[in-house]
């Protein structure tokens, strides 16, 4: 089966700096990778996804990088703001509907 | 446009009681799902539905039932609550059969005593 792990349970960055949140997965057949943001007391919110035929995808202030060789993906947040403080989850889909979520990284933004 | 609405937001049950968590979406999404979120763990899929009348089991289905009689509604039933079912429950809907962009509700915090 698939397992999804995040490298760090917490990450603290200075406001204005770039943040990098990492995620590792185990199944080389995984072909969709998704990042979610969860603010305190709320449900997860979709940020960005990437398919396995891509190495990089950019959104508004976010970039996801996928390295299939080492089964690793990362979410980069540019110019981190206080509103970016949240828990970030990566999720992996290996086919069909089921998606496996990692445990999450809590991002703290210091003013 | 309300998105995904879950009720109730909080619930305390006694062991052995049953209850239904409600979930409704107004985006006309075919795909709906229920997750539980426990401390230090990611979301785990309980049950999901790929359309009205069609449901299937996720990773942790034991102790839960679902049905999908309409596109909009996807209730989750706890048959006989146990303390191990204390968790935060999220309902989600998606237009994608690969569940790549799910819209989540605000969650139901359930405590079983």
Interface residues (C-beta under 8 A of the other chain):
Chain A: X4 X9 X32 X34 X41 X42 X43 X44 X45 X46 X49 X89 X91 X93 X96 X97 X98 X99 X100 X101 X102 X103 X104
Chain B: X4 X31 X33 X35 X40 X41 X42 X43 X44 X45 X48 X50 X56 X58 X59 X90 X92 X97 X98 X99 X100 X101 X102 X103 X104 X105 X106 X107
